[in-house]
Amino acid sequence: PPPGPTSAPPGGLHHLRRRALHFRQVPLDEFLAANARSVRALLVSAATVVGAGILDLLPELRVIVTTSAGLDQLDLAECRRRGIRIASAGDIYSADVADCAVGLLIDVLRKISASNRYLRGKRIGIVGLGRIGLQVAKRLQQGFGCTVSYNSRKKKNPDQVPYPFYQDVRELAANSDALILCCGLTEQTRHAVDKEVLAALGKAGVIVNVARGAVVDEKEMVRCLVEGEIAGAGLDVFEDEPVVPKELLELDNVVLSPHSAVLTRESMMELARLVVGNLEAFFSNEPLLSEYEDD
């Protein structure tokens, strides 16, 4: 009889493991050239870089479904030129990452996540007021009475987003007690938090990064932390992951998290449903559930 949904494939698990091992030993470009010329949909993780070279090997590709919220691993311009649609993780991670950002901030300021009194009334600057940034803003304003300001690619509708907008990240830092990074990584945001921004944040300032490590000039941030030019940092991401600068491991004013803000059981279950839903929508010629729109 044909194998059921949970049955082993022909040849058994040993055969499957040998094939998997063989595929891992074959260079990616050779594997795609031999096996993927007719592929129309591609499922990738945050660690999978898809550039023009990979796309050349997938001439029939029409959609990329990624399990990440950030899209810096994809060549968006090349995908746009080729008419390839992109579906991201959408809003799946927003609540969990926002929780992590607030938890890191509390822990840096008070060294104890159960305490929040010291956080109340602080001025918070948020870089990137998208899905995650908005969740962070609401938690800090409503839960802790913080004053929230933000920097983003463009100013939001003030009727929907009442927070003050700063065009310049340095100016935002100068008017904040803590700077929380929630933006995507682009050529415009790479090292957006540089020496000048950190100096503007000042000796009492705290930085929290749940975006991408390269949004911050990490070497400059480490120097500022070591020399006391900023007060502390809560970091879930790093510039050269999984490498963490050894200086950070020795500082008492730094809280480190291994890029785990999204790793909750609820998020992973929702992500699985979203990925399957996007693929089903594509092959049914229906709108993608979480299509990336380049604005």
Secondary structure, DSSP 8 states (H G I E B T S, - for coil): ----TTS--TTHHHHHHHHHHHHHHS-HHHHHHHH-TT--EEEE-TT--B-HHHHHT-TT--EEEES-S--TTB-HHHHHHTT-EEE--TTTTHHHHHHHHHHHHHHHHHS-TT--GGGTT-EEEEE--SHHHHHHHHHHHHHH--EEEEE-SS---TTT--S-B-S-HHHHHHT-SEEEE-----TTTTT-B-HHHHHHH-TT-EEEE-S-GGGB-HHHHHHHHHTTSS-EEEES--TBTTB--HHHHT-TTEEE--S-TT--HHHHHHHHHHHHHHHHHHHTT---TTB----
